[in-house]
Amino acid sequence: MNKIISKENFSANVVKFVVEAPLIAKARRAGHFVMVRVGEKGERIPLTIADADVERGTITLVIQRTGVSSTKICALEAGDYITDMVGPLGKATHIENFGTVVCACGGVGTAPMMPIVAALKKAGNRVITVLAARTKDLIILEEQMRENSDEVIIMTDDGSYGNKGLVTNGVESVIQSEKVDMCVTIGPAIMMKFVSELTRKYNVPTVASLNTIMVDGTGMCGACRVTIGGKTRFVCVDGPEFDAHQVDFDEMLMRLGGYREQEKEEMERKVLHKK
Amino acid sequence: MTKRDDTWRVELRAQMKAKERTNLHRVEMPELDSEYRSHIRNEEVNLGLTPQMAIQEAHRCLDCANPTCMDGCPVNINIPGFIKNIERGEFLEAAKVLKETSALPAVCGRVCPQERQCEAQCIHVKMNKESVAIGHLERFAADYERESGQISVPETAPANGMKVAVVGSGPAGLSFAGDMAKLGYEVHVFEALHEIGGVLKYGIPEFRLPNHIVDVEIDNLRQMGVRFMNNCIIGKTIAIHELEQDGFQGIFVASGAGLPRFMNIKGENLVGVMSSNEYLTRVNLMDAANPDSDTPVYKGKKVAVIGGGNTAMDSVRTARRLGAEKAIIVYRRSEEEMPARREEVIHAKSEGIDFMTLHNPIEYIGNESGRVTHMVLQVMQLGEPDESGRRSPVEVPGKTVTVEVDEVIVSVGVSPNPLLAQSTPELQTSKRGTLVVNEDTLQSVSMPVIFAGGDIVRGGATVILAMGDGRRAAKAMDEWIKSKLK
């Protein structure tokens, strides 16, 4: 049982929680995730750790409402408890001074990117963060990103804020204007696929942090398997970060859709009709 | 506790001639109707013996002067001792005898391959008769005690002020924890999942081993002072060296064989193809077949399970219970070479499971949305025996069949969980990823504070072998800690 210390609504569908988890706070590094379960009938889902405070013994989670489980978590309030939380899991991000790094994130990939941006900056990199969303209201964590980046480029699909265009337009503009040594991308699989295709064209080494379906999150089930350079790998224990140019994103997208029908049915039965 | 020359046992032996005992027929385990049970997910197949049946069966045991059955038991249960207590109607005493050496008698009575262990060594077998039903009797005594509400807690030595850690709460860890608690240690068990019990909870289905039975055995350990911490991964949440700094004198690693193996064939990552670990974890640990559960599970209509072990049987019988019209075991050798227990194979067949032996998948075919629709099977034949002593499967050149499926469960074995080794580089592992330990003491060859047993050392074995490791490691660690402190 982990107590929720505070809750903040970032946007209509994105919630930030600070949760009591002293052991995880102490052990975690940028790139790690936790498995979380809410309620005795709850599902175990992976959530990237966005930040941690070792002294207060807390970690920060930023969650986007997408299905039954994330909706349940987002409905919790400060003072409530998360039934189960385990971590930190996955391999931590490899941080070193690469030179200039572009961090390309979108949607719910923004929160897990935050600690990576901070760690890269601390390691002496020039960090350019490309922050993308459909529209202005969905841009989150801009201030925190500005604090830790040398430059922040905002991209919105509808042009309501920053530049009009996709995350890839932002990344390409940077690559065309200066030498980029490294790119890190976190976001929806389809977004990472296009970032990866773009950076491949320019020969910029790229790391993608994959968020696949998981059951246990500790290497046991294999639900998270992805093909990396022709070989099957488990995101939970071999990742979650991989060389983006080796990832079979089409297969990953296909596998992510594996339970879509059940999820839709559950969502209607448990969330929408309940109201 | 009970000795062969105790007066009551001497008298009991004299009550019936050995010849009369051997002439009795072995009891049949009552079971649920096969048609009924193939649609019911949570009801146990074996119903257990009645007291009359148990007493009758106990009469068959000759109370041998040299009970060879005990040599066949990895945890050295005093088999004649508990059986004779059943014969004289002292069922609670029988349960106490079991608990002297086994932390999980109700579990072992259900899932142990007795026919290859204690029962294989029974004197009756040497006389070409059916062995005493030791497993059924073990289950009877453990169940009787539980249902009586008079559960005995094994005696523990006075606290010795030293604490030890256990990594993983499966059969090896629980067995170790019980023995160390008896010796007076403060035992802390760390479990990665949210439930205590390891494979007994996530792996073995309700119809073979109900969770509430596992919980009672765990509760018994709690009453002996064993402490459990769930949601905690040693090597991730807490590092090994932090445990040492925290005053743990020894660490028993029993983290199991987590990683499922796949065959690396075309189409294996299609939607609807999964490991038996995933399938069983969804259904058993997460209760995914229950509509109230938030965890989804496929309920395939045409399900193929690849493999011939107990886990494959558990998976295929689960699929049948979740509504599969066709549930098929695909195995590359013949039925004779199957590693699954005979009882599981018989149960599976009576529940309408099809067996495609001498077939091996070489490819899966999917539709436009990436869902599996067919499997291509290579037809096999038996060749010369391989290193396992079983006849090896050899391809029949050019002969394949294509079978329609909507779900495939791959159950071809597991590899050791890599998490601890990944985070503890000084811990020596083999090429297969198992921890390297001294064969006798189970002590790590590279980090003396660590002992290890069960699947993390064996790579994939049985509940009872894991429990035997737990007992051996407890004895060895106790000796090591005491010699260290001298």
Interface residues (C-beta under 8 A of the other chain):
Chain A: L23 I24 A27 R37 G39 K41 G42 E43 R44 V68 S69 K72 T83 D84 M85 V86 G87 P88 L89 K91 V215 D216 T218 G219 M220 C221 G222 A223 R225 V226 T227 T232 F234 V237 E251 M254 R255 G257 G258 Y259 Q262 E263 E266 K270
Chain B: A192 L193 H194 Y202 N230 N231 C232 I233 K236 T237 I238 A239 G258 L259 P260 F262 N264 E268 N269 L270 V271 G272 M274 S275 N277 E278 T281 R282 L285 M286 D287 N290 D292 S293 D294 T295 P296 S369 G370 R371 N417 P418 L419 Q422
